[in-house]
Amino acid sequence: MRVTDPEDKERLRQLEERIEAVKKTQAPKDHMEEHYSQAQLAWRMVIELVAGLLIGFGVGLGLDTLFGTKPIFLILFIFLGFAAGVNVMIRSAKEIQAKQLAEQAEKDERD
């Protein structure tokens, strides 16, 4: 729909100004909400690391029981599980950082 009437154009401009004014007055996120989000992300990373260790422990123990070689596979897969957990943690941290940088860039564009 095209706005051709000068009076309608003026009303549209005023409306856009009011919308922008309301957007500027909206308060930023509450600090506690942001803190909770950071704690949630930290727990996610801890759980990923522990899950990698437990999976490695389970696979190693299972293979040692199957082959009768008690500590070898257990130790090997615990280290592999730790490495996998750290790898997933690093990937999660990069994902979180990219998201935060995108939010910051969006915020900077608006200002």
C-alpha positions in Angstrom: 0.0 0.0 0.0 1.4 3.4 -1.0 1.0 6.5 1.1 0.3 9.4 -1.2 -1.6 11.8 1.0 0.8 14.3 2.7 -1.3 14.1 5.9 -0.9 10.3 6.0 2.8 10.6 5.4 3.1 12.9 8.3 1.1 10.6 10.6 3.2 7.7 9.5 6.4 9.6 10.3 5.0 10.5 13.7 4.1 6.9 14.4 7.6 5.8 13.5 9.1 8.4 15.8 6.9 7.2 18.6 7.8 3.6 18.0 11.5 4.5 18.1 11.0 6.5 21.3 9.4 3.5 23.0 12.1 1.2 21.9 14.8 3.5 23.4 13.0 3.7 26.7 12.8 -0.1 27.2 15.1 -1.1 30.0 18.0 -3.5 29.3 18.1 -7.0 30.7 18.0 -7.4 34.5 21.5 -8.2 35.9 20.2 -11.2 37.8 18.7 -12.7 34.6 22.0 -12.3 32.8 23.9 -13.8 35.8 21.5 -16.8 35.8 22.2 -17.3 32.1 25.9 -17.4 32.7 25.6 -19.9 35.5 23.4 -22.1 33.3 26.1 -22.0 30.6 28.8 -22.9 33.1 26.8 -25.9 34.3 26.3 -27.0 30.7 30.0 -27.1 30.2 30.7 -29.0 33.4 28.0 -31.6 32.5 29.6 -32.0 29.0 33.0 -32.7 30.6 31.7 -35.1 33.1 29.6 -36.9 30.5 32.7 -37.4 28.3 34.6 -38.8 31.3 31.7 -41.2 32.3 31.3 -42.4 28.7 35.0 -43.0 28.4 35.0 -44.8 31.8 32.1 -47.0 30.7 33.5 -47.9 27.4 37.0 -48.6 28.8 35.6 -50.7 31.6 33.5 -52.7 29.2 36.3 -53.4 26.8 38.7 -54.4 29.7 36.0 -56.8 31.0 35.4 -58.2 27.5 39.1 -58.7 26.7 40.4 -59.3 30.3 42.9 -56.5 30.2 41.9 -54.6 33.3 43.5 -51.2 33.4 44.6 -50.5 29.8 41.4 -49.7 28.0 39.9 -48.1 31.1 42.8 -45.6 31.3 42.9 -45.0 27.6 39.2 -44.3 27.2 39.1 -42.1 30.3 41.7 -39.9 28.6 39.8 -40.0 25.3 36.6 -39.2 27.2 38.3 -36.2 28.9 39.6 -35.0 25.5 36.2 -35.3 23.9 34.6 -33.5 26.9 37.1 -30.6 26.6 36.5 -30.5 22.8 32.8 -30.2 23.3 33.4 -27.5 26.0 35.5 -25.5 23.6 32.9 -25.8 20.9 30.2 -24.6 23.3 32.3 -21.7 24.4 32.9 -20.7 20.8 29.2 -20.9 20.1 28.4 -18.8 23.1 31.0 -16.2 22.2 29.7 -16.0 18.6 26.2 -15.5 20.0 27.3 -12.8 22.4 29.3 -11.0 19.7 26.3 -11.0 17.4 24.1 -9.6 20.1 26.7 -6.9 20.8 27.0 -6.0 17.1 23.2 -5.8 16.9 23.2 -3.5 20.0 25.9 -1.3 18.5 24.0 -0.9 15.3 20.9 0.3 17.1 22.9 2.9 19.1 
